[in-house]
Amino acid sequence: MKNIKKYISALCLATGLLISMNACKIGKDYVQPKLKLPSTFRGDTLDFFGDTSSMGLIHWKTFFHDPTLKMLIDSALANNFEMKTALLNLQISNRVLAQNKSNYLPSVSATLANGSRTWRSKDFGSGPLTKYYDRKGEKAPENMFVYQSQFGSDISFSWEIDIWKKISSKQEQLLAEYLDTQEAKNAIQTNIITSVAKGYFNLLMLDAKIEVAKRNVQLNDSTLRMIKLQYTAGEITALAIQQTESQRLLAASLVPELEKQIVIQENALQTLTGKLPDSIKRGTSYEHLFAESKEISLGSPVEIIRNRPDIRSSEFQLMAANANANIQQAMRYPSFNIGGVLGVNAMLPRNWFNIPGALLGGITGNLTTPIFKNKTLKTQYEVAKLERDKAEIQLQQKVVEAVAEVSNAVVTVDKQREQLELARKRVDNAHLAVKNANLLFKSGYATYLEVITAQSNALDSDLDLVELRQQHLDGFLDLYRSLGGGWR
């Protein structure tokens, strides 16, 4: 018993010394690399954006003003299949992370009952144990096989001491992977919000186009009646009626095409919300769908590192790669395991729980180190370091692409504003031309061709203005997304 105590004390002392070696961690702690960022975004002008809250920090429910659009986004975030899958992935990653924390503790197992019977030749057994053979202790006959029985129950444990912080590095890796999964979910949420909003804007644009087409058909009907009167009076030929009718049919043919596109867009939006195809209610106003630009600012380029889920995800992947490199390096160093067993053991069932005679116990300590593994461990470590370098390059690339994306979105929104102003003037001019052409035609100072041309130009101008409005909405939404808005 004294020898056992000495052995346990020595083992505990060695364990304490090895645990204290944890201060000398193998590998490198993660340090965020220096990222290439400008002081301001290209195109960020003071007269375009305000200096209040940053756009990327605005919650999507505050950013969007249309209640119907908010309801659609809420439904999509709750029922979208891709979002549901992302949430399940997040739960899986969380379970794995929680499980790894238990690796710091010993693993314990219990053998409730263990029985064995081994047949031996007569010449195999000799000594005092021979009496436990068959036939109740009688000596076995010549040339006869005998057997030996053994019964037991025990509890055993095994514990790896985290000398080189291999387990803690694994915890860092799993935590980074969990956070990466969280950012993947945020990126999916941002994409869903963007897709729903753009689909809703497209519906509003299609509704506006139908109104333009129907209004133009009514205008063509009025012009056709006027030309028919001129034809009856013998002032023009039948060609004028035919060309005017062609112009009317052109405007009328837009209506069924737009109605088809509306149904397809409604079905696409319902799919995003996880529902079967159905019609979608629209708001009453095409204007003021989200926060005006004067209420917000672009913020600092540094903020996109904190705001954009794809950049945050890329950095977490770099953290995971760094932790994995530390793990692979630690695999090349010695590992220390302690273990033990406590239970009962007997050769006859009636002595199974004969205390203290049947008691057994033991404690072990193993210090092992790899010597020659066909360069496997070295190769895995070198590959892990290269993977870390790749992850850092990908992070740098994500940041540069994000800055460029924001700059592109800024100039797009700015120039679309100028285009909208010109398009509105063009529409006003086209409508005035239609009015004057009709007056001049009635007075005999303009031909029917001039009337048809004016009406065709008015139709094109109205449709172009509607499309530009939608493009401006999409551009402003892209700017919001590129700044990292939408996932909060």
Contacts in CASP RR format, 6 or more apart in sequence:
PFRMAT RR
TARGET T0000
AUTHOR 0000-0000-0000
METHOD contacts of the structure
MODEL  1
MKNIKKYISALCLATGLLISMNACKIGKDYVQPKLKLPSTFRGDTLDFFG
DTSSMGLIHWKTFFHDPTLKMLIDSALANNFEMKTALLNLQISNRVLAQN
KSNYLPSVSATLANGSRTWRSKDFGSGPLTKYYDRKGEKAPENMFVYQSQ
FGSDISFSWEIDIWKKISSKQEQLLAEYLDTQEAKNAIQTNIITSVAKGY
FNLLMLDAKIEVAKRNVQLNDSTLRMIKLQYTAGEITALAIQQTESQRLL
AASLVPELEKQIVIQENALQTLTGKLPDSIKRGTSYEHLFAESKEISLGS
PVEIIRNRPDIRSSEFQLMAANANANIQQAMRYPSFNIGGVLGVNAMLPR
NWFNIPGALLGGITGNLTTPIFKNKTLKTQYEVAKLERDKAEIQLQQKVV
EAVAEVSNAVVTVDKQREQLELARKRVDNAHLAVKNANLLFKSGYATYLE
VITAQSNALDSDLDLVELRQQHLDGFLDLYRSLGGGWR
7 363 0 8 1.000
8 363 0 8 1.000
11 338 0 8 1.000
11 363 0 8 1.000
11 365 0 8 1.000
15 161 0 8 1.000
15 336 0 8 1.000
15 338 0 8 1.000
18 161 0 8 1.000
18 163 0 8 1.000
18 336 0 8 1.000
19 161 0 8 1.000
19 162 0 8 1.000
19 163 0 8 1.000
21 163 0 8 1.000
21 164 0 8 1.000
22 162 0 8 1.000
22 163 0 8 1.000
22 164 0 8 1.000
22 165 0 8 1.000
25 164 0 8 1.000
25 165 0 8 1.000
25 326 0 8 1.000
26 164 0 8 1.000
26 165 0 8 1.000
26 166 0 8 1.000
26 326 0 8 1.000
26 329 0 8 1.000
26 330 0 8 1.000
26 333 0 8 1.000
27 169 0 8 1.000
27 325 0 8 1.000
27 326 0 8 1.000
27 329 0 8 1.000
27 330 0 8 1.000
28 322 0 8 1.000
28 325 0 8 1.000
28 326 0 8 1.000
30 172 0 8 1.000
30 318 0 8 1.000
30 319 0 8 1.000
30 322 0 8 1.000
30 323 0 8 1.000
32 315 0 8 1.000
33 318 0 8 1.000
33 392 0 8 1.000
33 395 0 8 1.000
33 396 0 8 1.000
35 305 0 8 1.000
35 395 0 8 1.000
35 396 0 8 1.000
35 399 0 8 1.000
36 396 0 8 1.000
36 399 0 8 1.000
36 400 0 8 1.000
37 301 0 8 1.000
37 302 0 8 1.000
37 305 0 8 1.000
37 399 0 8 1.000
37 403 0 8 1.000
38 301 0 8 1.000
38 403 0 8 1.000
39 301 0 8 1.000
40 300 0 8 1.000
40 301 0 8 1.000
41 298 0 8 1.000
41 301 0 8 1.000
41 403 0 8 1.000
41 406 0 8 1.000
41 407 0 8 1.000
41 410 0 8 1.000
42 407 0 8 1.000
42 410 0 8 1.000
42 411 0 8 1.000
43 407 0 8 1.000
43 410 0 8 1.000
43 411 0 8 1.000
43 414 0 8 1.000
44 298 0 8 1.000
44 410 0 8 1.000
45 414 0 8 1.000
48 293 0 8 1.000
48 410 0 8 1.000
48 414 0 8 1.000
49 293 0 8 1.000
49 294 0 8 1.000
49 296 0 8 1.000
49 297 0 8 1.000
49 298 0 8 1.000
50 293 0 8 1.000
50 294 0 8 1.000
50 295 0 8 1.000
50 296 0 8 1.000
50 297 0 8 1.000
51 297 0 8 1.000
52 295 0 8 1.000
52 296 0 8 1.000
52 297 0 8 1.000
53 295 0 8 1.000
53 296 0 8 1.000
53 297 0 8 1.000
54 296 0 8 1.000
54 297 0 8 1.000
54 298 0 8 1.000
54 299 0 8 1.000
54 300 0 8 1.000
54 303 0 8 1.000
54 483 0 8 1.000
55 63 0 8 1.000
55 291 0 8 1.000
55 296 0 8 1.000
55 297 0 8 1.000
55 298 0 8 1.000
55 299 0 8 1.000
55 479 0 8 1.000
55 480 0 8 1.000
55 483 0 8 1.000
55 485 0 8 1.000
56 299 0 8 1.000
56 303 0 8 1.000
56 307 0 8 1.000
56 480 0 8 1.000
56 483 0 8 1.000
56 484 0 8 1.000
56 485 0 8 1.000
56 486 0 8 1.000
57 303 0 8 1.000
57 307 0 8 1.000
57 485 0 8 1.000
57 488 0 8 1.000
58 291 0 8 1.000
58 296 0 8 1.000
58 480 0 8 1.000
58 485 0 8 1.000
59 486 0 8 1.000
59 488 0 8 1.000
60 73 0 8 1.000
60 193 0 8 1.000
60 485 0 8 1.000
60 486 0 8 1.000
60 488 0 8 1.000
61 70 0 8 1.000
62 291 0 8 1.000
63 290 0 8 1.000
63 291 0 8 1.000
63 480 0 8 1.000
63 485 0 8 1.000
63 486 0 8 1.000
64 70 0 8 1.000
64 73 0 8 1.000
64 197 0 8 1.000
64 289 0 8 1.000
64 290 0 8 1.000
65 288 0 8 1.000
65 289 0 8 1.000
65 290 0 8 1.000
65 291 0 8 1.000
66 200 0 8 1.000
66 283 0 8 1.000
66 285 0 8 1.000
66 289 0 8 1.000
66 290 0 8 1.000
67 283 0 8 1.000
68 200 0 8 1.000
68 281 0 8 1.000
68 282 0 8 1.000
68 283 0 8 1.000
69 196 0 8 1.000
69 197 0 8 1.000
69 200 0 8 1.000
69 283 0 8 1.000
69 289 0 8 1.000
72 196 0 8 1.000
72 200 0 8 1.000
72 269 0 8 1.000
72 273 0 8 1.000
72 280 0 8 1.000
73 192 0 8 1.000
73 193 0 8 1.000
73 196 0 8 1.000
73 197 0 8 1.000
75 273 0 8 1.000
75 274 0 8 1.000
75 275 0 8 1.000
76 83 0 8 1.000
76 192 0 8 1.000
76 193 0 8 1.000
76 196 0 8 1.000
76 272 0 8 1.000
76 273 0 8 1.000
76 274 0 8 1.000
77 83 0 8 1.000
77 189 0 8 1.000
77 192 0 8 1.000
77 193 0 8 1.000
79 273 0 8 1.000
79 274 0 8 1.000
79 275 0 8 1.000
80 192 0 8 1.000
80 272 0 8 1.000
80 273 0 8 1.000
80 274 0 8 1.000
81 274 0 8 1.000
82 188 0 8 1.000
82 192 0 8 1.000
83 185 0 8 1.000
83 188 0 8 1.000
83 189 0 8 1.000
83 192 0 8 1.000
86 181 0 8 1.000
86 184 0 8 1.000
86 185 0 8 1.000
86 188 0 8 1.000
87 185 0 8 1.000
89 181 0 8 1.000
89 184 0 8 1.000
89 185 0 8 1.000
90 178 0 8 1.000
90 181 0 8 1.000
90 182 0 8 1.000
90 185 0 8 1.000
93 174 0 8 1.000
93 177 0 8 1.000
93 178 0 8 1.000
93 181 0 8 1.000
94 178 0 8 1.000
96 174 0 8 1.000
96 177 0 8 1.000
96 178 0 8 1.000
97 171 0 8 1.000
97 174 0 8 1.000
97 175 0 8 1.000
97 177 0 8 1.000
97 178 0 8 1.000
100 167 0 8 1.000
100 170 0 8 1.000
100 171 0 8 1.000
100 174 0 8 1.000
101 171 0 8 1.000
103 160 0 8 1.000
103 167 0 8 1.000
103 170 0 8 1.000
103 171 0 8 1.000
104 162 0 8 1.000
104 167 0 8 1.000
105 159 0 8 1.000
106 157 0 8 1.000
106 158 0 8 1.000
106 159 0 8 1.000
106 339 0 8 1.000
107 157 0 8 1.000
107 158 0 8 1.000
107 159 0 8 1.000
108 155 0 8 1.000
108 156 0 8 1.000
108 157 0 8 1.000
109 155 0 8 1.000
109 156 0 8 1.000
109 157 0 8 1.000
110 153 0 8 1.000
110 154 0 8 1.000
110 155 0 8 1.000
110 156 0 8 1.000
111 152 0 8 1.000
111 153 0 8 1.000
111 154 0 8 1.000
111 155 0 8 1.000
111 156 0 8 1.000
112 153 0 8 1.000
113 151 0 8 1.000
113 152 0 8 1.000
113 153 0 8 1.000
114 150 0 8 1.000
114 151 0 8 1.000
114 152 0 8 1.000
114 153 0 8 1.000
114 154 0 8 1.000
115 149 0 8 1.000
115 150 0 8 1.000
115 151 0 8 1.000
115 152 0 8 1.000
116 149 0 8 1.000
116 150 0 8 1.000
116 151 0 8 1.000
117 147 0 8 1.000
117 148 0 8 1.000
117 149 0 8 1.000
117 150 0 8 1.000
118 147 0 8 1.000
118 148 0 8 1.000
118 149 0 8 1.000
118 150 0 8 1.000
119 145 0 8 1.000
119 146 0 8 1.000
119 147 0 8 1.000
120 145 0 8 1.000
120 146 0 8 1.000
120 147 0 8 1.000
120 148 0 8 1.000
121 145 0 8 1.000
121 146 0 8 1.000
122 140 0 8 1.000
122 141 0 8 1.000
122 142 0 8 1.000
122 143 0 8 1.000
122 144 0 8 1.000
122 145 0 8 1.000
122 146 0 8 1.000
125 133 0 8 1.000
125 146 0 8 1.000
129 148 0 8 1.000
129 347 0 8 1.000
130 139 0 8 1.000
131 137 0 8 1.000
132 148 0 8 1.000
132 149 0 8 1.000
132 347 0 8 1.000
132 348 0 8 1.000
133 140 0 8 1.000
133 146 0 8 1.000
133 147 0 8 1.000
133 148 0 8 1.000
134 140 0 8 1.000
134 146 0 8 1.000
134 147 0 8 1.000
140 146 0 8 1.000
148 347 0 8 1.000
149 347 0 8 1.000
149 348 0 8 1.000
149 349 0 8 1.000
150 345 0 8 1.000
150 346 0 8 1.000
150 347 0 8 1.000
151 345 0 8 1.000
151 346 0 8 1.000
151 347 0 8 1.000
151 348 0 8 1.000
151 349 0 8 1.000
151 352 0 8 1.000
152 343 0 8 1.000
152 344 0 8 1.000
152 345 0 8 1.000
152 346 0 8 1.000
152 352 0 8 1.000
152 358 0 8 1.000
153 343 0 8 1.000
153 344 0 8 1.000
153 352 0 8 1.000
154 341 0 8 1.000
154 342 0 8 1.000
154 343 0 8 1.000
154 344 0 8 1.000
154 345 0 8 1.000
154 360 0 8 1.000
154 361 0 8 1.000
155 341 0 8 1.000
155 342 0 8 1.000
155 343 0 8 1.000
156 339 0 8 1.000
156 340 0 8 1.000
156 341 0 8 1.000
156 342 0 8 1.000
157 339 0 8 1.000
157 340 0 8 1.000
157 341 0 8 1.000
158 337 0 8 1.000
158 338 0 8 1.000
158 339 0 8 1.000
158 340 0 8 1.000
159 337 0 8 1.000
159 338 0 8 1.000
159 339 0 8 1.000
160 167 0 8 1.000
160 335 0 8 1.000
160 336 0 8 1.000
160 337 0 8 1.000
161 336 0 8 1.000
161 337 0 8 1.000
161 338 0 8 1.000
162 168 0 8 1.000
163 333 0 8 1.000
163 334 0 8 1.000
163 335 0 8 1.000
163 336 0 8 1.000
164 329 0 8 1.000
164 330 0 8 1.000
164 333 0 8 1.000
165 326 0 8 1.000
165 330 0 8 1.000
166 327 0 8 1.000
166 330 0 8 1.000
166 331 0 8 1.000
166 335 0 8 1.000
169 323 0 8 1.000
169 324 0 8 1.000
169 326 0 8 1.000
169 327 0 8 1.000
169 330 0 8 1.000
170 323 0 8 1.000
170 327 0 8 1.000
172 319 0 8 1.000
172 320 0 8 1.000
172 323 0 8 1.000
172 326 0 8 1.000
173 319 0 8 1.000
173 320 0 8 1.000
173 323 0 8 1.000
173 324 0 8 1.000
173 327 0 8 1.000
176 316 0 8 1.000
176 317 0 8 1.000
176 319 0 8 1.000
176 320 0 8 1.000
176 323 0 8 1.000
177 316 0 8 1.000
177 320 0 8 1.000
179 312 0 8 1.000
179 316 0 8 1.000
180 313 0 8 1.000
180 316 0 8 1.000
180 317 0 8 1.000
180 320 0 8 1.000
183 309 0 8 1.000
183 310 0 8 1.000
183 312 0 8 1.000
183 313 0 8 1.000
183 316 0 8 1.000
184 309 0 8 1.000
184 313 0 8 1.000
186 309 0 8 1.000
186 312 0 8 1.000
186 487 0 8 1.000
187 309 0 8 1.000
187 310 0 8 1.000
187 313 0 8 1.000
187 487 0 8 1.000
189 486 0 8 1.000
189 487 0 8 1.000
190 309 0 8 1.000
190 481 0 8 1.000
190 484 0 8 1.000
190 485 0 8 1.000
190 486 0 8 1.000
190 487 0 8 1.000
192 272 0 8 1.000
193 481 0 8 1.000
193 486 0 8 1.000
194 477 0 8 1.000
194 478 0 8 1.000
194 481 0 8 1.000
195 272 0 8 1.000
196 269 0 8 1.000
196 272 0 8 1.000
196 273 0 8 1.000
197 477 0 8 1.000
198 474 0 8 1.000
198 477 0 8 1.000
199 265 0 8 1.000
199 268 0 8 1.000
199 269 0 8 1.000
200 269 0 8 1.000
200 280 0 8 1.000
200 282 0 8 1.000
201 289 0 8 1.000
201 470 0 8 1.000
201 473 0 8 1.000
201 474 0 8 1.000
201 477 0 8 1.000
202 265 0 8 1.000
202 470 0 8 1.000
203 262 0 8 1.000
203 265 0 8 1.000
203 266 0 8 1.000
203 269 0 8 1.000
203 280 0 8 1.000
203 282 0 8 1.000
204 282 0 8 1.000
204 283 0 8 1.000
204 286 0 8 1.000
204 470 0 8 1.000
205 466 0 8 1.000
205 467 0 8 1.000
205 469 0 8 1.000
205 470 0 8 1.000
206 258 0 8 1.000
206 261 0 8 1.000
206 262 0 8 1.000
206 265 0 8 1.000
207 262 0 8 1.000
207 282 0 8 1.000
208 286 0 8 1.000
208 466 0 8 1.000
208 469 0 8 1.000
209 254 0 8 1.000
209 258 0 8 1.000
209 463 0 8 1.000
209 466 0 8 1.000
210 254 0 8 1.000
210 255 0 8 1.000
210 258 0 8 1.000
210 259 0 8 1.000
210 262 0 8 1.000
212 459 0 8 1.000
212 462 0 8 1.000
212 463 0 8 1.000
212 466 0 8 1.000
213 251 0 8 1.000
213 252 0 8 1.000
213 254 0 8 1.000
213 255 0 8 1.000
213 258 0 8 1.000
213 459 0 8 1.000
214 255 0 8 1.000
215 462 0 8 1.000
216 251 0 8 1.000
216 455 0 8 1.000
216 458 0 8 1.000
216 459 0 8 1.000
216 462 0 8 1.000
217 248 0 8 1.000
217 251 0 8 1.000
217 252 0 8 1.000
217 255 0 8 1.000
219 434 0 8 1.000
219 455 0 8 1.000
219 458 0 8 1.000
220 244 0 8 1.000
220 247 0 8 1.000
220 248 0 8 1.000
220 251 0 8 1.000
220 455 0 8 1.000
221 248 0 8 1.000
223 244 0 8 1.000
223 438 0 8 1.000
223 451 0 8 1.000
223 452 0 8 1.000
223 455 0 8 1.000
224 241 0 8 1.000
224 244 0 8 1.000
224 245 0 8 1.000
224 248 0 8 1.000
226 438 0 8 1.000
226 441 0 8 1.000
226 442 0 8 1.000
227 236 0 8 1.000
227 240 0 8 1.000
227 241 0 8 1.000
227 244 0 8 1.000
227 448 0 8 1.000
228 241 0 8 1.000
230 236 0 8 1.000
230 240 0 8 1.000
230 448 0 8 1.000
231 237 0 8 1.000
231 238 0 8 1.000
231 240 0 8 1.000
231 241 0 8 1.000
236 448 0 8 1.000
240 448 0 8 1.000
243 448 0 8 1.000
243 449 0 8 1.000
243 452 0 8 1.000
244 448 0 8 1.000
244 451 0 8 1.000
244 452 0 8 1.000
247 452 0 8 1.000
247 455 0 8 1.000
247 456 0 8 1.000
250 456 0 8 1.000
251 459 0 8 1.000
266 277 0 8 1.000
266 278 0 8 1.000
266 279 0 8 1.000
266 280 0 8 1.000
267 277 0 8 1.000
269 280 0 8 1.000
270 276 0 8 1.000
270 277 0 8 1.000
270 278 0 8 1.000
270 280 0 8 1.000
271 277 0 8 1.000
286 469 0 8 1.000
289 473 0 8 1.000
290 476 0 8 1.000
290 477 0 8 1.000
290 480 0 8 1.000
293 413 0 8 1.000
293 476 0 8 1.000
298 406 0 8 1.000
298 410 0 8 1.000
298 483 0 8 1.000
299 483 0 8 1.000
301 403 0 8 1.000
301 406 0 8 1.000
303 483 0 8 1.000
304 311 0 8 1.000
304 399 0 8 1.000
304 402 0 8 1.000
304 403 0 8 1.000
304 406 0 8 1.000
304 482 0 8 1.000
304 483 0 8 1.000
304 484 0 8 1.000
305 311 0 8 1.000
305 312 0 8 1.000
305 315 0 8 1.000
305 399 0 8 1.000
306 312 0 8 1.000
307 483 0 8 1.000
307 484 0 8 1.000
307 485 0 8 1.000
308 402 0 8 1.000
308 482 0 8 1.000
308 483 0 8 1.000
308 484 0 8 1.000
309 484 0 8 1.000
309 487 0 8 1.000
310 398 0 8 1.000
310 402 0 8 1.000
311 395 0 8 1.000
311 398 0 8 1.000
311 399 0 8 1.000
311 402 0 8 1.000
314 391 0 8 1.000
314 394 0 8 1.000
314 395 0 8 1.000
314 398 0 8 1.000
315 395 0 8 1.000
317 391 0 8 1.000
317 394 0 8 1.000
317 395 0 8 1.000
318 388 0 8 1.000
318 391 0 8 1.000
318 392 0 8 1.000
318 394 0 8 1.000
318 395 0 8 1.000
320 391 0 8 1.000
321 384 0 8 1.000
321 387 0 8 1.000
321 388 0 8 1.000
321 390 0 8 1.000
321 391 0 8 1.000
322 388 0 8 1.000
322 391 0 8 1.000
324 384 0 8 1.000
324 387 0 8 1.000
324 388 0 8 1.000
325 381 0 8 1.000
325 384 0 8 1.000
325 385 0 8 1.000
325 387 0 8 1.000
325 388 0 8 1.000
327 384 0 8 1.000
328 377 0 8 1.000
328 380 0 8 1.000
328 381 0 8 1.000
328 383 0 8 1.000
328 384 0 8 1.000
329 381 0 8 1.000
329 384 0 8 1.000
331 370 0 8 1.000
331 377 0 8 1.000
331 380 0 8 1.000
331 381 0 8 1.000
332 370 0 8 1.000
332 377 0 8 1.000
332 378 0 8 1.000
332 381 0 8 1.000
333 369 0 8 1.000
334 367 0 8 1.000
334 368 0 8 1.000
334 369 0 8 1.000
335 367 0 8 1.000
335 368 0 8 1.000
335 369 0 8 1.000
336 365 0 8 1.000
336 366 0 8 1.000
336 367 0 8 1.000
337 364 0 8 1.000
337 365 0 8 1.000
337 366 0 8 1.000
337 368 0 8 1.000
338 363 0 8 1.000
338 364 0 8 1.000
338 365 0 8 1.000
338 366 0 8 1.000
339 363 0 8 1.000
339 364 0 8 1.000
339 365 0 8 1.000
340 361 0 8 1.000
340 362 0 8 1.000
340 363 0 8 1.000
340 364 0 8 1.000
341 360 0 8 1.000
341 361 0 8 1.000
341 362 0 8 1.000
342 360 0 8 1.000
342 361 0 8 1.000
342 362 0 8 1.000
343 359 0 8 1.000
343 360 0 8 1.000
343 361 0 8 1.000
344 352 0 8 1.000
344 353 0 8 1.000
344 354 0 8 1.000
344 355 0 8 1.000
344 358 0 8 1.000
344 359 0 8 1.000
344 360 0 8 1.000
345 358 0 8 1.000
345 360 0 8 1.000
346 352 0 8 1.000
346 354 0 8 1.000
346 358 0 8 1.000
351 357 0 8 1.000
351 358 0 8 1.000
352 358 0 8 1.000
370 377 0 8 1.000
402 482 0 8 1.000
405 482 0 8 1.000
406 479 0 8 1.000
406 482 0 8 1.000
406 483 0 8 1.000
409 475 0 8 1.000
409 478 0 8 1.000
409 479 0 8 1.000
409 482 0 8 1.000
410 479 0 8 1.000
412 475 0 8 1.000
412 478 0 8 1.000
412 479 0 8 1.000
413 472 0 8 1.000
413 475 0 8 1.000
413 476 0 8 1.000
413 479 0 8 1.000
416 468 0 8 1.000
416 471 0 8 1.000
416 472 0 8 1.000
416 475 0 8 1.000
417 472 0 8 1.000
419 468 0 8 1.000
420 465 0 8 1.000
420 468 0 8 1.000
420 469 0 8 1.000
420 472 0 8 1.000
423 461 0 8 1.000
423 464 0 8 1.000
423 465 0 8 1.000
423 468 0 8 1.000
424 465 0 8 1.000
426 461 0 8 1.000
426 464 0 8 1.000
426 465 0 8 1.000
427 458 0 8 1.000
427 461 0 8 1.000
427 462 0 8 1.000
427 465 0 8 1.000
429 461 0 8 1.000
430 454 0 8 1.000
430 457 0 8 1.000
430 458 0 8 1.000
430 460 0 8 1.000
430 461 0 8 1.000
430 462 0 8 1.000
431 458 0 8 1.000
433 454 0 8 1.000
433 457 0 8 1.000
433 458 0 8 1.000
434 451 0 8 1.000
434 454 0 8 1.000
434 455 0 8 1.000
434 458 0 8 1.000
436 454 0 8 1.000
437 446 0 8 1.000
437 450 0 8 1.000
437 451 0 8 1.000
437 453 0 8 1.000
437 454 0 8 1.000
437 455 0 8 1.000
438 451 0 8 1.000
440 446 0 8 1.000
440 450 0 8 1.000
441 447 0 8 1.000
441 448 0 8 1.000
441 450 0 8 1.000
441 451 0 8 1.000
480 486 0 8 1.000
END
